[in-house]
């Protein structure tokens, strides 16, 4: 397949399929970034949780770190749900 044919096909596919759903696709992309950020923050928060709460017996962080972990899990779950919902709507 030559480059001009491929270019023509890609432009037609964008115009007919992607263009009308671009907002939902971009929203899903942004929500996927939130999922990735939440996943990495969960891993980042678990290390100090174990060290500070269980080893150092720090009572001030005994409430703060688990609360931050809960917020990270909630944001991950909600953003993953809405990202998949948007992508399924685009796919249909």
C-alpha positions as CSV (number, residue, x, y, z in Angstrom):
1,X,0.0,0.0,0.0
2,X,1.4,3.3,-1.0
3,X,1.7,6.3,1.4
4,X,-1.0,8.4,-0.5
5,X,-3.5,5.6,-0.3
6,X,-2.8,5.1,3.4
7,X,-3.1,8.8,4.0
8,X,-6.4,9.0,2.2
9,X,-7.8,6.0,4.2
10,X,-6.7,7.4,7.5
11,X,-8.2,10.8,6.7
12,X,-11.5,9.2,5.8
13,X,-11.6,7.0,8.9
14,X,-10.9,10.1,11.1
15,X,-13.6,12.1,9.4
16,X,-16.2,9.4,9.5
17,X,-15.5,7.7,12.8
18,X,-13.3,9.6,15.1
19,X,-14.3,13.3,14.5
20,X,-17.8,13.0,16.0
21,X,-16.5,11.2,19.2
22,X,-13.3,13.2,19.8
23,X,-14.5,14.8,23.0
24,X,-15.4,11.5,24.6
25,X,-12.1,10.0,23.5
26,X,-10.2,12.9,25.0
27,X,-12.2,12.7,28.2
28,X,-11.4,9.0,28.4
29,X,-7.8,9.7,27.9
30,X,-7.8,12.2,30.7
31,X,-9.6,9.8,33.0
32,X,-7.0,7.1,32.1
33,X,-4.3,9.5,33.2
34,X,-6.1,9.9,36.5
35,X,-6.2,6.1,36.8
36,X,-2.4,5.8,36.2
37,X,-1.7,8.6,38.7
38,X,-3.9,7.0,41.3
39,X,-2.3,3.6,40.8
40,X,1.2,5.1,41.3
41,X,0.1,7.1,44.3
42,X,-1.3,4.0,46.0
43,X,2.1,2.3,45.6
44,X,3.8,5.5,46.8
45,X,1.6,5.8,49.9
46,X,1.8,2.2,51.0
47,X,5.5,2.3,51.7
48,X,5.3,5.1,54.3
49,X,2.1,3.6,55.7
50,X,4.0,0.4,56.7
51,X,7.1,2.3,57.9
52,X,5.4,5.1,59.8
53,X,2.4,3.4,61.2
54,X,3.6,-0.1,62.0
55,X,7.3,0.3,62.6
56,X,7.6,3.9,64.1
57,X,4.1,3.8,65.7
58,X,3.3,7.3,64.6
59,X,-0.3,8.1,65.6
60,X,-0.7,11.3,63.6
61,X,-0.1,9.4,60.4
62,X,-2.3,6.5,61.5
63,X,-5.3,8.4,60.2
64,X,-3.8,10.5,57.5
65,X,-2.1,7.9,55.3
66,X,-5.1,5.5,55.2
67,X,-7.4,8.3,54.4
68,X,-5.1,9.3,51.5
69,X,-5.1,5.7,50.3
70,X,-8.9,5.5,50.4
71,X,-9.1,8.7,48.3
72,X,-6.6,7.3,45.8
73,X,-8.5,4.0,45.5
74,X,-11.8,5.9,45.1
75,X,-10.5,8.2,42.4
76,X,-8.9,5.3,40.6
77,X,-12.2,3.3,40.7
78,X,-14.4,6.2,39.6
79,X,-12.1,7.4,36.8
80,X,-11.7,3.9,35.6
81,X,-15.5,3.3,35.5
82,X,-16.2,6.6,33.6
83,X,-13.3,6.1,31.2
84,X,-14.6,2.6,30.3
85,X,-18.1,3.9,30.1
86,X,-17.1,6.6,27.6
87,X,-15.1,4.2,25.5
88,X,-17.9,1.7,25.4
89,X,-20.3,4.4,24.2
90,X,-17.8,5.4,21.5
91,X,-17.4,1.8,20.4
92,X,-21.2,1.3,20.0
